[in-house]
């Protein structure tokens, strides 16, 4: 009985060694084209970037090379009020009011469809038109969701902060 188990153990070790030698030749880093996978030509030209915001760069340096000012948008609509009316018509902004002495800008559903850069631009434009941060030492306005009426962020002289 002992001899049988010994022989099986030797055969098992020999089988493992044979498998290691047999499959070690296929362990290379070169791409292998098989019937069950994509060929190497499928993976060429995969550098398409559909989004303006690159997630690999940090947010504080992401738009350093942008020379945008709110006046760029305001000039297209001839004045700030016309531009803000178009934001309301598009559903980006919903309402504005004062709640216990704090200015509130209600955000519409289309605001959430904007990227981070355009959200900052919209709120910066609202501040440019109404001069909220320039009118007081600590001027700011809150952003509330139009459906839930809950605060979602604030805009100060340091920019937009979203929750």
N, C-alpha and C positions, 0 to 999 in steps of 0.2 A: 504494500500500500504506500509505504514511504517512497519507494522507488518511482511509483507512478506520479506522485505529487512533485517529486524532484524533476522528473522528465518533463512534466507540464510546465514547471517554472522555467526550465531551460528553454523550452520551445516558446514560451511567452516572451522571454528576454530577447531571443533571436528574432521573433516577429516584430518587436518594437524597433530593434536595430535596423532590420530590413526596411521597415516603413520610413524610418528617419532618412535612410540613405536614398530611398526611392523618391521621396517627395522633396528632398532638399534642393534638387535641381530646378524646381519651379518657383522657388522663393526668391524672385528678383523684383526689383522696383519698376521695371519697364511695364507699360500698359499692355494688357493682353486682350486681344480681340477674340471674343467668342460669340457663339450664336445667341447667347442669353443676355448679352449686355450691349451698351452703346459702343460704337467704334470711337477711336481717338478723334476723328474729324467732328464728332458731335460736340466735343468740349471746347472747340476753338471759338474765338470771338465771343466769349462769355463775360465781357467787361461792360455790358450795358448797364447804365445807372438810371433807372426811371425816376428817382426822387432827387429833389434839389438838396435835401438835407442828408449828408453823409453820416451815417451812424458811427463811423470809425474815428471821427474827429471830435474833440471835446466841444461842448456847446459854447464855451466862452471864446473860442477862437474860430468858430465855424463860419462866421460872416464878417471876418476882418476885412476882406477885400471888397465889401459892398459899400458903395458911396451913395446909398439911398437916403433921401430926406422926405418928410411928409409933404413938403412943397411940390415934390415930383407928382404925387397923386392929386393934390389940390389944384395944381395948374391944369390938369386934364379936365377937370369939371368946373373950372373958372372960379370957384370959391369953395370954402370948406363946408358950408351948409349943403350945397348941392351934392358934394361927395358923401356926406353923412346920410343924406336922403337915399342915395343909391345903396348904401350899406343896409339901411332899414328895409328898402324894397327887396334886397337880395336875401333877407333873413339872417344876415350876419349880426346885426344889432336889433334889439326888440323894443327897449324902452330906456328912459333915463329919469331918475328922480332923486330926491334927497330923503334919507331915512335916518331920523334922529341926528341930523347935522352931518351925516356922512353921505357923500355923493355916490350914487349907485348907477352902474351901467348894466342893463340887462342884456345878456348875450342870447342871440337866437340860435336855432339848430345849425344853420350854415356856418357859424363860427367854428364849430367842432370839426368841420370838414377841411378847414384851412390848416396848413402846416404851421409849425412853430414860428417861422420867420414872418409869415403873413399875419398871424395873430398879434405878434409884437408890432407890426406895422400898422394894423388897424387901431390898436389902443394908443399907439404913439400919435397917430393922426387925430384921434379924438382929443387927446391932450393938446395937440398943436392948435386945433380949432377953438377949444374952450379955455385954453391956458390954465388948466387946473393946477398943475404942479408949480407953475410960475406965480400964481395969484396968492399963495400962502406959503409960509415958511416950511411947513410939512404937508404941502398939498398932495392929495391922493384921491383916487376913487376906487370903489370896490366893484368887482364883476360878479354878478349873480346870474344863475341859470334862469331862463325865462319860464321853464316848466316847473322846476322844483322850488324856485325862489331862494335856493341856498347859495351862499357865497362860494365861488370857485376860484377866486384870485383877487389880486389888487394891482393897481398901477401907481407907481411912485416916480420920483425923479430918477430913480435907479433903474426903472424899466418895469416890465411885466413879470409878476410872480404868480404862477398858477399852482393850485393845490393838486 
